Amino acid sequence: MGARKVFKTGLVGVFLLGFVVLGPAPASATNMWWQQAIFLVQVPLGGGQVFTANYVFTANEGANTTVNVKCFNDTFQRIGPAAGVNVELSATGQVANHTPTTLLVTTDPLFTGLGWCWANNINSGLDFNVQTTVGSTSDLTPGGLLNSLGSTLLGTSTGLAETSNDVGGIPFFSTVGGASAFAILLNPLPGSRSVTLQLFNATGVAQGDPLVRNLSGRDLDVMQIPQVFGLTTPPTTGSVKITTGGNGYLGWIIQVYPTSGGRLLFTPIGLDGDNAVLLSPADAP
């Protein structure tokens, strides 16, 4: 099953549970850097609702910040304008709201509904922040997901500025009470990379064989956890250790808890600081 189908099927299942209000979850600290990877999503859910993203770009370090955003779909194909879209931030502290629509990817025939973008300050080495909020809305204008009364806010995270060349992990997943977990693995670099995932139950016992996922350059892979491991009786709670033999992955976790009143956590995959490498402009598309 393709990444978009896995993700959309899971999301529609969540909304069929009859949620009315989903609270935004707290995010980890923002990754402020002049090169960042951001998650891209815009998937129709039916009834006029779309699961989408709103991006707030902020020039926190200083003026002379022009963030060039170039995007890819979930099969590492470039989408949107070849030159990308420039987000102009001419004053310190200035903010700009954007969506997949204003990043000019939604009309590209290669856009599948899922993907990612590389955001690069092409004017200077000044660092910037990106707040990414995902949720369901009928208002696809910049800031609409945040401000529309009809929006259902799900979760907020950040752009990511570091890849790993070895150890990372999903700290916790749960399927208790119908909860769903999605791992979004991304290789933002031009070279291919193999990533190995090992599933553990909550007491630290390895479950089944390691799973190897091959990520082409600029590739994004969405997996439902623990289903992707193919176990007959998977654990209902646990964690996942991620390893690789060279630099080239980062990612996010989306975890939905229907029994907690409908809460969605949208957080980065944890990367071991000893193995983390900042994104370099030399690898920018």
N, C-alpha and C positions, 0 to 999 in steps of 0.2 A: 504494500500500500504506500502511495506517495506521501511525502511530508505534508502537503496541503490537505490530503484526504484524512490522514491520521489526526491532524490538528482540528480540522473542521468537524469531523465526526465526534471528537471528544467535546468540543465546545458546544455543539448543538445538544449533545446529551446533557451537559450541565444546565443549559437554559431550559430544557424540557422539565427539569426538576421543579420549576415554578418559582425561581428566585424573583424577588421584587427589588430588594435593595442589596447591593454588594458593596461592602466597604473597601476603600483603598488600603493596601497594606504598606507598612513602612519599608523603605528601601535601604540598602546599605549606603555607605558614604559614596558621594559622587566621585567619579574618576575624572579629574580635571587634567586634561592633556591636550596637545594641539593636533593629535591624531586619534580618532576614536571610531569604533565600530558600533552601529546602532541597529536594533532589531526592526524589521519592516513587516507590517501585517495589515491587510485589509480584506476581510473575508465576510461575504454576506451571510447572515444568519436566518433570513426570512422575516416577514412582517415589517419590513422597512428598517430593520436593525442591521448594523454592520459592526463586526468586531474589528477595530482599527487602532491606530496609534496617533498620539499627539506629541510632537517634539518641541521642547522649549530650549532654544540655543541661547546661551548667555555669555557675554564678554566680561567675565569676572576679573581677568588679569589686566586687560587694558583695551584701548581703542585699536584701530587698524587691524581688525579681525574680520577676515572674509573666509567663511567656512564653505569650502567646495564639497558638495555631497554627490557621490557617485554610487549607484545602487546596482544590486545583483538579485536575480531570482533564486529559488531554492535548488536550481540545477546549475549554478555558477555562471549563468549567462548575464551579460550586462543589459540593464534595462534603463529606460529614461534617456535623456539627452546624452550624446557621446561626451560632451564637455562637462556634464554634471549640472547641478544647480548651485548658484552662489547665494549664501546667506550673509548679507552685509550687516556688520555690527560696527558702527563707526564711533561709538562712545563707550567708555568704560561703564559696565553695569547694564548696558542695553540688552533687551531680550527680544526674541523673535519666535513666534509660534509657526510651526509647519506641520503638515500632514503628508501622507503618501500622495495625495492629490496635488499639493503644491510642490512636491518634489518631482512631479511630472512622470510618475511611473505607472499610474493606474490605467492610462490609456495605451500603454505599450502592450502589443499582443503577446509578448513573452512574459508579462507579469502574471504569476500564478496565484497571487494573494499572500504569498510568504516570500521573505527574502531578507536582505540586510543592506546596509550602506556604509561606505567609508567616508568619514567626515574629516576634512583636512584644512587647517588654516593656511591658505596659500599666500597670504599677505605678510605673515610674520611668524615667529616662533611662539607667539603668545598663546597661552592655554585658555581653553573655554570649557564650559559645562554643557551637557545635554541631559535634560530631564525627559524621560520617555514614559508616557502614561498609556496603558492599553485598556480598552473597555468597549462596551457596546453602546452605540448611539445611532441616531438618524441624522445628526448634524455633522457633516464632514468638512465644515469650514475650519480654518485655523483657530484653535482654542475652543471649538464647539464641543468636543468631548469633555472638556473641563467645565464649561459654563452652561451647557444646555440642561434644562430641567428634565428632559427626557433621557439623558445619558445615564448609563449604569457604569460607574467607575469601578474598575477591577483592581488595578495595581499600578504602582509607579516604580521604575528602576532608573538606570542610567545608561549612557554610552559606556563602552568598555575600552580601556587603553592598553591592556596587557594581554599577551598570550602566554601559554606555558610550554616549556620544553621538557616537562616530565610529569609531575604529580599534581592532580587536582581532584575534585570530587563533589558529588551531590550530598550535602550533609544529612538530609532527611527526606524521605518520601512516605506517603501513607495512602492506602486505598480503603481505610476504615470508613464505613458509612457512605460508601459511594464516592469517596474522594478520588481525584484524578491527578496524575503528575506527568508533565511533559518536560523532557530535556531537549534544549535547543543547542546543539553543538555547531560551532562555526570555525572554519579555517579561513581567516581573512587574508592569508598570505598567498603569493602566486604559486608556490610549490605544493605538491601533494603531501599528505600526512596520514599515517595509520594511528588510530586511537584505540586503546584497549580499556574496556569497562568491566569491572567485577562487582557483582551484586552481593550485598551482605544483608542478613537479617538484623534486627535491632540489638541482638546480643553479640554481634560481631562474627557470626559464622558465615563463611562464604557459601553462596547459593549457586549451584550449577557451574558451568564452565565460563571462562572469560569470553566476552563478546568483542570482536574486532570490527571496527567501522573504518572504512577507507574514505577519507575526505580528499577530494580533488582540490586544487587551488581555488580559493574564493567560494568553497562549497559550504552549504548549510544543511544540517541533518536534524530532523525533528523525530524524537522517539518517545513513545509512551512507556513510562516506568511503573511497574517492573515487567509489563507485558512483552516488551521487546526481547527479553531474555528467553522466552519460549518455554518456561517451566510449567509443568502440570499443576503444581501447587506452590505458587510464589509466596514469599512473605508479604504480609499486609503492611508492615512498616520496616524501615531499614535505611540503608545508605548505599552509595555507589562510589567506588574508587576509580579514578581515571588516570591512565598513564600513557606516555608516548615516548618514542625514541628520539625525538627532535622537536624543535620549536614549531608550533602551528595550531593551537586551538584555544578557544575561549567559549563562553556561552552563558545561557540563562536557564533558570528553572521556573516553570509556571505550575503552581500547585493549587488546586481548587478543593475547598473544604465545604461541601454542601450542608453538613450538619452543624456548622458554626454560624448559621445564618447567611451563608453564601459569601465566603471570603476567598479571595484569590491572592496568592503570594507571587510576586514577580521579582526574582532576585538573581544576581549573578552566580554562576557556578564558582565554587571556591577554588582558587589557585594558590599553590604553595609559593610563598614569597621568595624562597630560595631558587625557584625555577622560573620565575616570571620575567618576561621580556617586554619592555615598552614597544608599542607600535612605532615603526620608523617611516618617515616620509619616503624613504627609498623603496618601500614596498607598496606605497599608495598606487591605486590604479590610475 
